[in-house]
Each structure stands twice: as structure tokens, then as C-alpha cells.
Amino acid sequence: MSVLSLTAFAALCAVRGLPMADVLVYRAEGAAVLHGRDLYGFTVTEWHLPATYPPFAALLFTPLAWPPVPVLKAAFLVGNLVLLACLIRLSARFAGRTLAPPALVAATALALWLEPVFQTLLFGQINLALICLVLWDLTRPPGARGTGVALGIAAGVKLTPAVFIAYLLLRGRYREAATAVAAFAGTVAVGALVLPAASVDFWSRRLFETDRVGKPWIVDNQSVQGLIARALGEARPGAAWLGAAGLIAVAGLWAARRAADERTGVLLAAGTALLVSPISWTHHWVWCVPLIALLLARGRGRLALCVTLLFTARTMWLVPHEGALDLRLPWWQQPLASPYALLALLAVGAVLMPAGAAGQLSARSSSASMIR
């Protein structure tokens, strides 16, 4: 099975090719640093993609400017496959399990076909590196020295992981949160020292230009903004999105705070971050891997199968999405266009709803007692 999966993946890559557009952006960022060019003033590839990460990330990308592009793509593909195996192993540890080497190889081969993982490999993204940093940090033994450093570095490369700092604070893990903040501040300081002009440009201007990342309404975007934009048929939902994102941020972090265990809380925090981010491309949802691992470890086989099918079905690519067709989808295609966002919303609601239901039941019981 593992050999068949890997062979099919290799054949598909050979047929489709490996555009790895994001690798080319990272390479261009590293070259801009080495040659003293404007870090946020260029675009590359036929899609005219700009740099969108903080200056600290560009410093890490400088070695990517040296090897030829074919060598760089091959290295990214192999590196991401290794990182996927690391993620599988970390996800098993996260779920309180261990995997024997044959099981690890098999799980890695099968996980290739999860849409977020496949897209990460296809685009040459760094999602797997970031989730491995975060998950490794959050699954360390209680009281381990330096817990929070890897999380802070991940947030310094791409801001989204910073939500886990808020999560640590809400769970009362103040020392780890402080360490993560210090590590994140260190990445900002390094970027400012080496690239002062780019740092001022990013933190005062580029950070707020979410349109630089891409069109928020297309089906590639599985955040709440994408869901609302497609549902309303509005390219920029504005106040509707901001209001919903604010409510979801509060509800999602509160759900993570009151979750029965740390593992569920971590996944809820991840889902909340992906929901409220202006743009969460489908390949950002690699958090489906530890989610499936946790469901399997808890004996929720049927639910794990359903989640696996959801992240494998690629329903968002089945609806019309060329040009602005994403904005003209009929009501019955809306769930197909936003499966990941809807799953995360259901997960948050599943944690919060029992409390409300219990409160209503208690109130009714009290009223009945008073009547008696």
C-alpha cells in the first residue's frame, strides 16, 4: 500500500509537474536580502506573487537563492516529505500514541493524499515546518526548559501561530507564553537590525495589506472571510466579516480555554486561527493531520473516517471557480465551497453548545422545583 501510494504520487507529480510557486517567492526574498533590493517591491512567477512574510523569514530564506531552481524544488519536495513523516510522528505523540516504523511509513504515504498536505507539496509551502515547530513545542513534557521558543520562532516566520500564545495564557501556562513572546520579539528585533527599512515597511504598512496575499473570495480561501464573501456574493464583505471574525475569535479561544483537555484545546486554537485569518488557503489546513490522529486514538473511528474523507474529497475544486464564479455559487454549493471553515465552526460550536444546553436544563429543573 505504501509503495503504491508513493508511486501514484510520483506519477501524478510527473504528469502535472511541480510548479512550486511559493518556493520561487521564498527564493526571490532571499535574493532580495543578499542583493539589497526592496523586499516588498517585487513580484515573481506568472501569477505575480509578492513577498508577504516578515523580514525575519526573508533572512531564513537567503540560502534558497544559491542552488539552481530544479535542485531547490527537489530539495523542497524531499524536505517536505521528511517533515510530513515528522508531523505524523508528532501527531501520534500528541494523541498519546507511538508508531512503529512500518506504521509511520504507511501513515506518511497515505497522508500525501490529504488535500492540504498535497497542496503544500505542490506549492512548496512551509506549512509543515511551522506546524512541526508548534506541535513539538506544545507536546513537550510539562516544565521542560525553553518551551515556547519554537512557537515564538514560528510566529516570527508567519504570524498566524501567535494565536497559540493567547491559548497558553488562557490555559494558565504563563511561563511558556512569556517565553514565546520573548522568542517572537527576538525575531522582530533580528529583522529590524538586519533589515531596518524592510521592517518599518512591513510592520507599518504591508502587514495590513491583506489583498497582497490574494483574492479573499476564491474557494482556495477557507477562512470565514472567504465563506462570507462567497455566501453574500461580495468580493470584500468588510464589516460583515470583521464582526463575524471578532465573535469567532472570542468564541473559539473561549472554547479552547474550556476544553476538557489540552489536546482538544490546541486543535480548537488552531481552527480559530485559521477561521479568523483574512486568508487561510486550503494548504494551511495541515492541522487536519493531528486532528485525525487524535480521533483515531480516542476510538472515534467513524468520525475520523468522515474527517479524512472531507479533507480528501476536494469539494471546493468541484464547484465553478474560474474568474469570479466563486461569487455566484447557488446555496447548495456553498457547503462544498467551504468545507474546512464549516468543520472548524462545528467543532467550536460542539464545545460551547453543551454548556448552554446544560444551563437551560438546569434552569428548567430549578423552575420545576419552585413550582412544586
DRENVEXFI-217313 format. One line per field, with one value per residue (C-alpha): residue number from 0; residue in three letters; chain; x, y, z. Coordinates in steps of 0.001 Angstrom, whole numbers, plus 500000, padded with zeros to 6 digits. Example, Ala and Ser with C-alpha at 12.3 -4.5 7.8 and 13.67 -1.06 7.14 Angstrom:
BEGIN
k 0:1
r Ala:Ser
c A:A
px 512300:513670
py 495500:498940
pz 507800:507140
# end
This chain:
BEGIN
k 0:1:2:3:4:5:6:7:8:9:10:11:12:13:14:15:16:17:18:19:20:21:22:23:24:25:26:27:28:29:30:31:32:33:34:35:36:37:38:39:40:41:42:43:44:45:46:47:48:49:50:51:52:53:54:55:56:57:58:59:60:61:62:63:64:65:66:67:68:69:70:71:72:73:74:75:76:77:78:79:80:81:82:83:84:85:86:87:88:89:90:91:92:93:94:95:96:97:98:99:100:101:102:103:104:105:106:107:108:109:110:111:112:113:114:115:116:117:118:119:120:121:122:123:124:125:126:127:128:129:130:131:132:133:134:135:136:137:138:139:140:141:142:143:144:145:146:147:148:149:150:151:152:153:154:155:156:157:158:159:160:161:162:163:164:165:166:167:168:169:170:171:172:173:174:175:176:177:178:179:180:181:182:183:184:185:186:187:188:189:190:191:192:193:194:195:196:197:198:199:200:201:202:203:204:205:206:207:208:209:210:211:212:213:214:215:216:217:218:219:220:221:222:223:224:225:226:227:228:229:230:231:232:233:234:235:236:237:238:239:240:241:242:243:244:245:246:247:248:249:250:251:252:253:254:255:256:257:258:259:260:261:262:263:264:265:266:267:268:269:270:271:272:273:274:275:276:277:278:279:280:281:282:283:284:285:286:287:288:289:290:291:292:293:294:295:296:297:298:299:300:301:302:303:304:305:306:307:308:309:310:311:312:313:314:315:316:317:318:319:320:321:322:323:324:325:326:327:328:329:330:331:332:333:334:335:336:337:338:339:340:341:342:343:344:345:346:347:348:349:350:351:352:353:354:355:356:357:358:359:360:361:362:363:364:365:366:367:368:369:370:371
r Met:Ser:Val:Leu:Ser:Leu:Thr:Ala:Phe:Ala:Ala:Leu:Cys:Ala:Val:Arg:Gly:Leu:Pro:Met:Ala:Asp:Val:Leu:Val:Tyr:Arg:Ala:Glu:Gly:Ala:Ala:Val:Leu:His:Gly:Arg:Asp:Leu:Tyr:Gly:Phe:Thr:Val:Thr:Glu:Trp:His:Leu:Pro:Ala:Thr:Tyr:Pro:Pro:Phe:Ala:Ala:Leu:Leu:Phe:Thr:Pro:Leu:Ala:Trp:Pro:Pro:Val:Pro:Val:Leu:Lys:Ala:Ala:Phe:Leu:Val:Gly:Asn:Leu:Val:Leu:Leu:Ala:Cys:Leu:Ile:Arg:Leu:Ser:Ala:Arg:Phe:Ala:Gly:Arg:Thr:Leu:Ala:Pro:Pro:Ala:Leu:Val:Ala:Ala:Thr:Ala:Leu:Ala:Leu:Trp:Leu:Glu:Pro:Val:Phe:Gln:Thr:Leu:Leu:Phe:Gly:Gln:Ile:Asn:Leu:Ala:Leu:Ile:Cys:Leu:Val:Leu:Trp:Asp:Leu:Thr:Arg:Pro:Pro:Gly:Ala:Arg:Gly:Thr:Gly:Val:Ala:Leu:Gly:Ile:Ala:Ala:Gly:Val:Lys:Leu:Thr:Pro:Ala:Val:Phe:Ile:Ala:Tyr:Leu:Leu:Leu:Arg:Gly:Arg:Tyr:Arg:Glu:Ala:Ala:Thr:Ala:Val:Ala:Ala:Phe:Ala:Gly:Thr:Val:Ala:Val:Gly:Ala:Leu:Val:Leu:Pro:Ala:Ala:Ser:Val:Asp:Phe:Trp:Ser:Arg:Arg:Leu:Phe:Glu:Thr:Asp:Arg:Val:Gly:Lys:Pro:Trp:Ile:Val:Asp:Asn:Gln:Ser:Val:Gln:Gly:Leu:Ile:Ala:Arg:Ala:Leu:Gly:Glu:Ala:Arg:Pro:Gly:Ala:Ala:Trp:Leu:Gly:Ala:Ala:Gly:Leu:Ile:Ala:Val:Ala:Gly:Leu:Trp:Ala:Ala:Arg:Arg:Ala:Ala:Asp:Glu:Arg:Thr:Gly:Val:Leu:Leu:Ala:Ala:Gly:Thr:Ala:Leu:Leu:Val:Ser:Pro:Ile:Ser:Trp:Thr:His:His:Trp:Val:Trp:Cys:Val:Pro:Leu:Ile:Ala:Leu:Leu:Leu:Ala:Arg:Gly:Arg:Gly:Arg:Leu:Ala:Leu:Cys:Val:Thr:Leu:Leu:Phe:Thr:Ala:Arg:Thr:Met:Trp:Leu:Val:Pro:His:Glu:Gly:Ala:Leu:Asp:Leu:Arg:Leu:Pro:Trp:Trp:Gln:Gln:Pro:Leu:Ala:Ser:Pro:Tyr:Ala:Leu:Leu:Ala:Leu:Leu:Ala:Val:Gly:Ala:Val:Leu:Met:Pro:Ala:Gly:Ala:Ala:Gly:Gln:Leu:Ser:Ala:Arg:Ser:Ser:Ser:Ala:Ser:Met:Ile:Arg
c A:A:A:A:A:A:A:A:A:A:A:A:A:A:A:A:A:A:A:A:A:A:A:A:A:A:A:A:A:A:A:A:A:A:A:A:A:A:A:A:A:A:A:A:A:A:A:A:A:A:A:A:A:A:A:A:A:A:A:A:A:A:A:A:A:A:A:A:A:A:A:A:A:A:A:A:A:A:A:A:A:A:A:A:A:A:A:A:A:A:A:A:A:A:A:A:A:A:A:A:A:A:A:A:A:A:A:A:A:A:A:A:A:A:A:A:A:A:A:A:A:A:A:A:A:A:A:A:A:A:A:A:A:A:A:A:A:A:A:A:A:A:A:A:A:A:A:A:A:A:A:A:A:A:A:A:A:A:A:A:A:A:A:A:A:A:A:A:A:A:A:A:A:A:A:A:A:A:A:A:A:A:A:A:A:A:A:A:A:A:A:A:A:A:A:A:A:A:A:A:A:A:A:A:A:A:A:A:A:A:A:A:A:A:A:A:A:A:A:A:A:A:A:A:A:A:A:A:A:A:A:A:A:A:A:A:A:A:A:A:A:A:A:A:A:A:A:A:A:A:A:A:A:A:A:A:A:A:A:A:A:A:A:A:A:A:A:A:A:A:A:A:A:A:A:A:A:A:A:A:A:A:A:A:A:A:A:A:A:A:A:A:A:A:A:A:A:A:A:A:A:A:A:A:A:A:A:A:A:A:A:A:A:A:A:A:A:A:A:A:A:A:A:A:A:A:A:A:A:A:A:A:A:A:A:A:A:A:A:A:A:A:A:A:A:A:A:A:A:A:A:A:A:A:A:A:A:A:A:A:A:A:A:A:A:A:A:A:A:A:A:A
px 500000:502784:504699:501529:500676:504171:504334:500976:502066:505321:503444:500950:503756:505459:502259:501235:504708:505718:505132:506171:505328:505906:509442:510154:508804:510993:513990:513307:513027:516390:517931:516446:518132:521501:521457:519963:516767:513340:511911:508283:508659:508796:506564:507579:506028:503243:500834:502786:503233:504796:506612:504160:506129:508015:511654:512890:511518:513381:516630:515954:515308:518709:520274:517488:518957:522066:521046:519512:515720:515387:517694:515793:512436:513740:515156:511834:509906:512182:512295:508511:508167:510521:508590:505339:506776:507824:504316:502812:505122:504401:500665:500873:502718:500145:497431:499319:500425:503641:504071:506356:508478:506295:503153:504879:505830:502317:500654:503000:502270:498516:498637:500052:496519:495002:494279:496098:499191:499132:498781:501619:503892:502659:503271:506453:504975:506488:503306:504724:507805:505694:503208:506072:507636:504362:503285:506718:506713:503178:503716:506874:506746:505335:508038:510508:513057:512643:509054:507642:510823:509886:506364:507710:510039:507158:505132:508123:508188:504431:502215:499315:500959:500858:497316:498878:500440:496933:495977:498820:497747:494133:495196:497294:500648:502157:505834:505571:503568:506205:508962:507071:506575:510278:511239:508827:510164:513645:512710:511291:514471:516729:514705:514854:518626:519483:516682:515556:513849:512005:510938:509429:507715:506278:505123:503689:502203:502475:501045:497687:497604:495797:494980:498669:498174:495405:491706:489750:486600:488061:487443:491136:490422:488848:488675:485462:486094:486078:482948:481063:482263:481001:477743:476949:478363:480549:484212:485037:482481:484020:482024:480195:483496:485129:482162:481964:485731:485697:482902:484531:487892:486298:484157:486967:489524:486935:486176:489918:490071:487219:488080:488249:491888:494938:494843:491335:492233:495233:493155:490425:493018:494433:490962:490184:493371:492546:488977:489717:492794:491876:493079:493608:494490:493498:497132:497189:494800:497511:496198:493857:496702:496819:493010:492646:495338:493515:490165:491712:493479:490162:488373:486308:486985:483865:484325:487999:486979:484475:487082:489611:487107:486314:489994:490491:487337:488491:484887:485967:487586:484405:482322:482696:485635:487143:487273:484578:482324:483115:480843:477872:477501:473960:473081:473573:477161:478153:478972:481018:482995:483779:484175:487150:485718:482385:484103:486028:482853:481072:483963:483834:480060:480286:482435:480367:476874:476784:477391:474412:472229:473230:472407:468928:468301:469397:467137:464159:464837:465021:461749:460063:461312:459923:456533:456434
py 500000:502446:501680:502049:505396:506808:505554:507105:510382:510410:509637:512432:514902:513828:514382:517664:518961:520744:524485:525193:528862:529578:528202:530764:533529:532394:532227:535756:537008:535515:537036:540443:540330:539248:541922:544745:545063:546173:543123:544086:545778:542785:540039:536706:533857:534182:534842:537949:536786:539240:538672:538595:537270:539327:540314:537606:534964:536524:536188:532466:532209:533581:530110:529388:531951:529866:526468:526179:526113:522392:521426:523708:522190:518672:519609:521145:518072:515699:518040:518299:514519:514201:516899:515060:511961:514152:515572:512071:511097:514298:513830:510333:511722:514497:511815:509815:507046:505782:504464:501644:502469:500444:502182:505572:504936:503759:506721:509139:507587:507799:511341:512541:512462:514774:517887:520367:518141:517537:521262:522061:519717:521014:524672:524094:525711:525883:524856:521503:523121:525577:523022:520745:523595:524426:520852:519826:522771:522166:518435:518742:517410:519837:522120:521407:524179:526511:525560:528387:529212:527165:528595:532152:531484:530008:533176:535260:533479:533611:535482:533017:530742:533702:532607:529825:532447:533614:529976:529410:532486:531326:527892:529467:528483:531896:530957:529237:532190:534655:532573:532502:536282:536779:534485:536253:539647:538342:537529:541025:542529:540478:541521:545170:545093:543440:544875:548124:549654:546449:546069:549539:548868:545536:546389:549796:549058:545642:543783:545437:544919:541589:541947:541314:537698:537026:537358:536649:535323:532449:528869:528486:530657:528555:531280:532864:535843:533521:531754:535019:536587:533622:533359:537076:537308:540205:540338:542212:541587:544287:544860:541541:539678:541816:541408:537664:537239:539097:536952:533746:534730:535197:532061:529926:530927:530527:527043:526292:527630:525488:522348:519271:518607:520324:518324:519450:522990:523086:521940:524473:527246:526152:526087:529521:530976:529555:530830:534432:534889:537086:534349:530684:528826:525168:524127:525969:523348:520735:520697:518007:515514:515791:516061:512702:511169:512325:510980:507601:507449:508137:505337:507682:505666:506646:510324:510070:508465:511252:513926:512113:511961:515665:516588:514233:514920:518320:519511:523155:522327:520701:523889:526567:528735:530274:534057:535418:532335:531768:534740:533305:529897:528666:527906:524158:524604:526856:523964:522302:525535:526000:522538:523299:526511:524813:521916:524294:526238:522997:521989:525278:525011:521412:522514:525571:524197:521617:524350:526309:523227:522255:525750:525607:522178:523405:526441:524297:521941:524896:526285:522919:522649:526097:525170:522043
pz 500000:500909:497703:495631:497234:496772:493187:492347:493936:491953:488732:489361:490046:486827:484836:486461:487125:490291:489851:493463:493071:496750:496567:493868:496110:499012:496690:495451:499038:499909:496779:497632:501028:499578:496863:498934:496898:498112:499874:499266:495893:493540:492201:490685:488666:486116:488995:490090:493665:496167:499451:502364:505363:507990:507301:509685:507320:504400:506365:506778:503028:501959:501404:498907:496492:495795:494297:490800:490728:489804:492670:495036:494047:494537:497937:498991:497893:499798:502786:502943:502744:505711:507543:506830:508483:511429:511608:511633:514478:516413:515839:517286:520319:520532:520666:523300:520950:519371:515852:514783:511686:509259:510532:510279:506646:505805:507504:505734:502350:502902:504313:500987:499600:502194:500156:502459:502505:498750:498037:500432:498489:495141:496008:498005:501085:504610:506433:507516:509038:511019:512345:513374:515351:517081:517738:519027:521433:522692:523254:525328:528903:531495:532839:530021:529657:526723:525961:523855:521946:518860:518959:519082:516151:514129:514824:513724:510370:509789:512219:512452:515091:517504:518408:520477:522733:523591:524076:526548:528514:528638:529868:532636:531124:531750:531705:528309:526940:528171:526580:523276:523375:524056:521175:518833:519920:519224:515623:515185:516657:514385:511367:512428:512998:509682:507535:509192:506149:505285:508920:509038:505714:506840:510369:509466:506058:504422:507419:506803:503031:503061:499356:498641:499683:497162:496393:499576:497900:495877:497004:497817:500873:503617:506255:507496:505224:502209:503425:503990:500736:498714:500666:500197:496691:497850:496877:500080:502823:505043:508218:507940:508004:510703:513020:512462:512836:516142:517536:516302:517779:521206:520933:519549:522175:524913:523593:523643:527203:528495:526506:528694:527809:526325:523090:522205:523228:520902:517927:518705:518898:515535:513984:515402:513929:510511:510692:511644:509455:506465:504137:505019:501853:501725:502247:505583:506997:507608:511193:509858:510468:514294:514322:512584:514815:517954:516769:515990:519357:521127:519324:517145:514007:512086:512807:511866:508567:507882:508609:506420:503566:503988:503694:500757:498718:497371:497055:496781:493448:492119:492173:489462:490459:487339:487344:489662:489501:493189:493950:492067:493653:494412:498027:497709:496518:499436:501826:499086:498639:502363:503935:506176:507605:508319:510067:512331:513137:514028:516277:518195:518488:519703:522641:523544:522937:525749:528306:527026:526852:530376:531569:530049:531538:534952:534684:533757:536667:539047:537768:538135:541712:542541:541093:543213
# end
